[in-house]
Amino acid sequence: MPRGAIVLPIALSLLTPVLSATTPAVAADPAYERVLNGTFDVEKEPWWTSGNTPAAVADGRLCAQVPAGTVNPWDSMIGQDDLPLEQGQPYTLRFDASTSRPVQFRAVLQQAADPHATVIGQTVNATTSTQTFTFTGTSSVTDTHGQVSFQAGGVTEPYTLCLDNISVVGGIVPPGGVRDYGSPVRVNQLGYVAGGPRHATYVTTATTPLVWRLLDGGNHLVSTGHTKPYGLDAASGDDVQLIDFGSYRGTGTGFRLAVGDDVSEPFDIGKHVYADLREDALEYFYNNRSGIPIEAKYVGADYARAAGHLGVAPNKGDTDVPCFPGTCDYSLDVRGGWYDAGDHGKYVVNGALAAWQLLDLYEQAGGADRALRIPEAGNRVPDVLDEARWELDFLLRMQAPSGMVHHKIHDEKWTGLGLAPADDPQQRYLYPVSTAATLNLAAVGARCARVYARWDRTFATKCLQAAQKAWDAARQHPDVYAPPGGEGGGAYDDTKVTDEFSWAAAELFATTGKASYRKSITTTLQPEGFSWQETGGLADLALARVPWRLSRKDQWKVRQRIAGVADTYLADLKSQGYANPYKPADGQYVWGSNSGVVNNAMILAIAGDLTGRANYRSAALESLDYILGRNAVGQSYVTGYGERASHNQHHRFWAHSLNPALPSPYPGSMAGGPNSGLQDPVAQRNLQGCAPAKCYIDEIGSYSTNEVAVNWNSALAWLTAYADA
């Protein structure tokens, strides 16, 4: 859930704005308002301030404490990002302002990145009396990354700046613009596995069957049939019909489905259509390693970067990280691990789940290896285990002397987008230990001990010792919870840890066989599935991996529980116009909904292996269709895979859309997906009133719909490895 303001100095204006006279304070009521929360009735969000400029809402105004001693106006700023600008259109900036003493500051509306085209850039003469200021200017560019800012630095004495009723009006495109969902013939834009299901969705208001045509790469007709009317798909609001072209058994590349004049994006059909994605989804993790150079010989020159957070300036971590002030009196070396998501934080509860999923991928594949482009390749250890160990070593370092585990490490303040890890100047802190983090280490440490016993007995023993120490510590401190909120990183708060206790007990029992652990298994897999916050269902998945620990009767019970949940997912998949196993009971999509799709598909796949039922396997494969383009927005959510693929995900370093010198997201990176909550300004500005399955936008500023995360890509890696096998 990281966020970051784009903090840039004002550039030389490319246009000449027009200044109006100062008038008494009045309320504004413009059409096509581009600013969010300009009245500060309740909170500050989504406005940001420079790190040296604390601000708070008081009496319905945003008041900032501007420090003395800065050099430039932009050294102390208040701003809001991602305002849309349209070339040739006039814009009006209006606001109320007062200061604790007479002072000048700058009011700016500009393009946030190169070439920083400025629409408005004017000096404001503020006094202790509230005044309304109005400035106008015309944009010379079209850009969705405009920025309004108030640049208040460069003063010799501190003062207080208060703002209210901020408004930016202009442009002819309504908020949200006109959405482009591509072809109404929605397909898996990567392709279909030979021998697997081959389904598509057609968006149409027609109520009678229509003729579909399958065209090969040479545009030759190779198959035809009729659509099946479905009706209204509730999650998207679309009227659709369904297409089953499984009767065609050929393979090849460049196929398209056509209905009338509507033609789909191209796709392949073959035995190993997921081979490349399987590798890229795993190599996502090397790209997001902390504490090691990311080398061009593995990722290419565009993605290469210096090692982040090894105590080399300007970094202030992670080799000797102190606790957040007032929480402990020691420092730890917590180098390594994976950056969690779009920021540079590292979180135990998310990282442990991702590492666990890679370990389970290895076991699911029966120990088979697939070569990755990583430094450890060729060391006679399966590459997926080499990658998982990078995170496991970090998790072990997060264990405090008491046996409890620190919940997270991250920056003191949020950093801006377009920032390489090695350039992060923020102070880093260890945040307090938590029972949830401690039990996550107990669970993944136990799985580590079992999996690595074949490859590195010393490391396996270390994992088990840490897991048992964590278990004992959590038993002694069962209610130490991570607090909500915070600054500089995600909270990952959790006040229910009975599920973590059960998961950890199941993993420790699976590894040791001790009855004392088995007695503490209290949860089973439920249709709600699993996530970093709900881990109870992982107990059954752990037991399913060690049938030799269970009686035949108990093996049957575990198998039946997993199959029962898989039946729910199968029914959910079949009941939706855009078939997928994620169907929230309240109809509202949550943050990271795509991980719900892929995690539920993982359960379908495991159920297929346990029961031998082909319909579970087919449903798991069909779930990938949704991720790769057969969905309400006609978009593949995985970078580099599909004609219309996400490529602007929220990430500090993969920020090409803001800075052309930086790369786009690495191929195989999965976006979080539709989120009814719209918890970021870009989503709020562009997606108001969206149907749940359409609450997604491929913009770097939309962290609530378009972020990446290690526990989402671990799920994608697991499922694509299964599909490729």
LINNOR-V986611 format. One record per run of one state. SS is the DSSP state (helix for helix, strand for strand, loop for the rest). FROM is the first residue (numbers start at 1). TO is the last residue. Records with the same first field share a line. If there is no record, write none. Layout:
SS: FROM-TO / FROM-TO
This chain:
loop: 1-17 / 20-22 / 24-32 / 34-47 / 50-54 / 59-60 / 67-72 / 76-76 / 86-89 / 100-102 / 112-117 / 127-130 / 139-142 / 152-158 / 171-184 / 187-190 / 194-198 / 204-210 / 216-220 / 227-227 / 234-237 / 245-251 / 260-261 / 264-266 / 271-274 / 288-288 / 290-293 / 295-295 / 300-304 / 306-315 / 317-320 / 324-330 / 333-337 / 339-345 / 365-382 / 398-398 / 400-404 / 407-407 / 412-420 / 424-426 / 431-432 / 453-456 / 477-481 / 483-493 / 495-497 / 513-514 / 519-537 / 545-546 / 550-551 / 575-592 / 612-613 / 629-635 / 637-637 / 639-644 / 646-649 / 651-669 / 671-680 / 687-691 / 695-702 / 708-709 / 725-725
strand: 18-19 / 23-23 / 33-33 / 48-49 / 55-58 / 61-66 / 77-85 / 90-99 / 103-111 / 118-126 / 131-138 / 143-151 / 159-170 / 185-186 / 191-193 / 199-203 / 211-215 / 221-226 / 228-233 / 238-244 / 252-259 / 262-263 / 267-270 / 289-289 / 294-294 / 305-305 / 316-316 / 321-323 / 331-332 / 338-338 / 346-347 / 399-399 / 405-406 / 408-411 / 427-430 / 433-434 / 482-482 / 494-494 / 628-628 / 636-636 / 638-638 / 645-645 / 650-650 / 670-670 / 707-707
helix: 73-75 / 275-287 / 296-299 / 348-364 / 383-397 / 421-423 / 435-452 / 457-476 / 498-512 / 515-518 / 538-544 / 547-549 / 552-574 / 593-611 / 614-627 / 681-686 / 692-694 / 703-706 / 710-724
